[in-house]
Structure formats: C-alpha cells, structure tokens
Amino acid sequence: MTRQNVVVADTKSGINVAITMTVSNSSLFTKAVKKTRETQGGCINIPPKKVGGGARINAWVDSMRASSPTRVKSAASLSDQSSWMLRHPSALNMFEQIIEASKGKQIVMFLDYDGTLSPIVDDPDRAFMSDAMRTAVRELARYFPTAIVSGRCRDKVYNFVRLAELYYAGSHGMDIKGPAKGSKYKKETKAVLFQPASEFLPMIDEVYKALLEKTKSIPGASVEHNKFCLSVHYRCVDEKKWSMLAQQVRSVLQQYPKLRLTQGRKVLEIRPTIKWDKGKALEFLLESLGFGNCTDVFPVYIGDDRTDEDAFKILRDRGQGFGILVSKIPKDTSASYSLQEPLEARTLSYYIHALILFLYLLFSSIVYTPACINYHFFFVINL
Ligand SMILES: O=P(O)(O)OC[C@H]1O[C@H](O[C@H]2O[C@H](CO)[C@@H](O)[C@H](O)[C@H]2O)[C@H](O)[C@@H](O)[C@@H]1O
C-alpha cells in the first residue's frame, strides 16, 4: 500500500489543504481521495498583519467548527463511516494481524494522554485517568518500553499518570524525560532529558500573560500554560463568541512571528515554530532507547488528536509499527487502525475497557501470565 500526503497552502483562507491519497492492493483497503481543511498536525497559518483580517478570522472559526466532533459526526454519512472503517479497522478486530506483524520485534509503546488514556472533560484540570487504566499502562510498561506523549506540560501529565517507570514527552514532545531511576530497556545509564525549545520560555511566559488578559472577558475561555507551549480552550465558550476569541488570539500572535498555531479538540495550541512535534519526539525516543536504526523494532502509537498525526505519519514513512487513532467518527488520518472514542459518558466505560483489553491482549500474547492464559488459548485456537 502506498500513501501520499500533499499539502497545498490555501492562500485565501490561510488554512492549508491536505490531500491524502491512499492506494492499496489489499482487499481490506479501498482507494480513496480525501480533502480536508486541515494539515496533518492541524497547523493553521498565522496570517501576516497586512492581509484582510475579517476573512482570516472567518477561516479560523470555520476550522474551529470543523474540529467540533458533533458537526463532523453529522456530516459523515453511514457509507463514509463504513468505508473509513475498512481503511482503518478496529485495532481489536485486527489483533491477530497486529501480533503477527510484531512477531520477533521489540514493541515500543507510545500513548497520548487526553482523549486516549483519559476521557475528554470540560475542565482540563480534571481529566483524570482511571485506576484501571493506570494498572493497564503499568502492566504494559513491565513488558515494553512505554512513553506518554502529550501536549500538556510534562509535570502536569506526570501528575495525572503517576508512573515513574515511563518516559514522558510533554509540550508536544518539546520536553522529554526518561525514568529517574533509568530504564531497564536502555543500556547506557545517562538520564534522558531533551528540551529543544528552551530559548522560547520567556516568550511563552509573556504570551501567556497577554492571552490571559485578552481572553478574560470571554466567558468559558481559559489559557493553559504547558511550559513550552500554550493552550487556549474554547470547549466551554459559546459558539457565538468563537470569532471574538479567534480575534483576540490572533491579535496577540501577530506580535510573535516565531510562534505558530495548531489545533486540537476545542483547543488552539500555540507553540514555537521549531521543527519539532510528536513525530520527532517518537524518533528521538526510539533513538535514545537504542532502536534508531533497528529493523526489529515495532513502535505502536495510540492517539486521538490532530497533533498525533505527526507521529502516525512518521510510522508510515518508516514502514515500522503502526498508529491507532482513537475516534468514533471518520477523520483524515495516517493511522492504520482505530479504536472507538468516548464521546458520551455512557460509552466511556466501554472505550476504556476496550483499550485496556487491547493493551492487555497485546502483551498477553507474548508473555504468559495466569490472568491471560484464557485469552491466549482463545487466540491460538483462532489462528
Ligand atoms: O496531546 P494530548 O495529551 O492529547 O493533549 C492535547 C490537549 O489536551 C488537553 O485538552 C483536551 O482535553 C481537555 C480535558 O479533557 C479538554 O477539556 C480539552 O477541550 C481538550 O482539548 C489539554 O488541556 C491541552 O493543554 C492539550 O494541548
């Protein structure tokens, strides 16, 4: 299967247009040409001052609307949904194939936090992961090197996950730290710490203060300091005020050409223009674990957001491992597989159990433990 991503700058709207072509000879996948108003990684061009402001703001707001799950859901027809599922089958249904592909290779796990390990909630400070999920991740890390890759600042995501044995890449990969006690998977003992955007710290602090001031009159808006980047949340902002919020953010960012804007789930993310993202963080971590040029490594990345696309794309380009997109609705993605997303509280528990099941099954097919013998028996029979 070959897949080509072509990114074309839409000079009118200031938003890039990504055209993705997937050509496959496998019966599982269909030929598809997709056009979306976003790039991989969801980058929005910050327009230069002189160009018409109104049109630009409308384009921002359009993009904010497009990322609203309810709208995307209603826009997606049933046949779109099923053809998308053919191209990105459930990781649970494809489990045997996945295990087969990883045979004899070292699996390395990369997990996004919000929307992947924790449910999406209104208050970013209350996005707790369940104890059951923590147990699943802890178990996973017993068998595979495991990293959490998040847009959040590293300390904050660590406080949610609270597992000292993991690698953490916070601030969209711009703040990477290995386990304090070293890792059993890493031969050399030198601790891993990598912060490629350190010089931006004073600027980020400055912009944080400016954004707090500019957005304080917009009910529901909040600004989160993620150390090397910032998040402007609009999940709780009335849609009628989105345009005003976009204008305020734009007015601040125009003074800082060294910062760029990307988009997540009802969040505008501001970060340095350096060429660093979750995909680069994944490569950095593989390198520091000693798997940089290895052919027998099998990285698995699970994420739900546009910024995770950078990592999915790296895996596709390397032809190693695969990405799993957590989403209930069709989205343009470089991930190979999908898992359902917890849109409603009622379906949330299903998703968490599904993910836990997937994580458990992944390691239980390789390592025999009493708790997983039943599944293994089932798995072997089904082969
Ligand atoms: O890379 P991630 O770990 O997925 O971080 C991306 C952003 O996640 C958080 O925001 C998202 O989750 C919040 C809590 O569920 C939700 O309220 C918000 O609408 C989502 O966008 C985090 O707060 C942001 O700083 C991250 O950039």
The ligand as an SDF file (V2000), in Angstrom:
LIG
                    3D

 27 28  0  0  0  0  0  0  0  0999 V2000
   -1.6290   15.6220   23.4420 O   0  0  0  0  0  0  0  0  0  0  0  0
   -2.7190   15.4730   24.4400 P   0  0  0  0  0  0  0  0  0  0  0  0
   -2.2890   14.7770   25.6880 O   0  0  0  0  0  0  0  0  0  0  0  0
   -3.9560   14.8600   23.8490 O   0  0  0  0  0  0  0  0  0  0  0  0
   -3.0660   16.9850   24.8410 O   0  0  0  0  0  0  0  0  0  0  0  0
   -3.7990   17.8260   23.9690 C   0  0  0  0  0  0  0  0  0  0  0  0
   -4.5430   18.8370   24.7870 C   0  0  0  0  0  0  0  0  0  0  0  0
   -5.2340   18.0630   25.7770 O   0  0  0  0  0  0  0  0  0  0  0  0
   -5.9240   18.7770   26.7940 C   0  0  0  0  0  0  0  0  0  0  0  0
   -7.0810   19.3690   26.2330 O   0  0  0  0  0  0  0  0  0  0  0  0
   -8.0440   18.4270   25.7850 C   0  0  0  0  0  0  0  0  0  0  0  0
   -8.5430   17.6950   26.9190 O   0  0  0  0  0  0  0  0  0  0  0  0
   -9.2560   18.5120   27.8980 C   0  0  0  0  0  0  0  0  0  0  0  0
   -9.6350   17.6280   29.0590 C   0  0  0  0  0  0  0  0  0  0  0  0
  -10.3900   16.5330   28.6460 O   0  0  0  0  0  0  0  0  0  0  0  0
  -10.4770   19.1570   27.2130 C   0  0  0  0  0  0  0  0  0  0  0  0
  -11.1600   19.9970   28.1330 O   0  0  0  0  0  0  0  0  0  0  0  0
   -9.9880   19.9860   26.0150 C   0  0  0  0  0  0  0  0  0  0  0  0
  -11.1100   20.5150   25.3150 O   0  0  0  0  0  0  0  0  0  0  0  0
   -9.1810   19.1240   25.0520 C   0  0  0  0  0  0  0  0  0  0  0  0
   -8.6230   19.9060   24.0060 O   0  0  0  0  0  0  0  0  0  0  0  0
   -5.0230   19.7860   27.4560 C   0  0  0  0  0  0  0  0  0  0  0  0
   -5.7640   20.5090   28.4030 O   0  0  0  0  0  0  0  0  0  0  0  0
   -4.3590   20.6890   26.4420 C   0  0  0  0  0  0  0  0  0  0  0  0
   -3.4470   21.5540   27.0890 O   0  0  0  0  0  0  0  0  0  0  0  0
   -3.5830   19.8230   25.4530 C   0  0  0  0  0  0  0  0  0  0  0  0
   -2.9950   20.6590   24.4720 O   0  0  0  0  0  0  0  0  0  0  0  0
  1  2  2  0
  2  3  1  0
  2  4  1  0
  2  5  1  0
  5  6  1  0
  6  7  1  0
  7  8  1  0
  7 26  1  0
  8  9  1  0
  9 10  1  0
  9 22  1  0
 10 11  1  0
 11 12  1  0
 11 20  1  0
 12 13  1  0
 13 14  1  0
 13 16  1  0
 14 15  1  0
 16 17  1  0
 16 18  1  0
 18 19  1  0
 18 20  1  0
 20 21  1  0
 22 23  1  0
 22 24  1  0
 24 25  1  0
 24 26  1  0
 26 27  1  0
M  END
$$$$
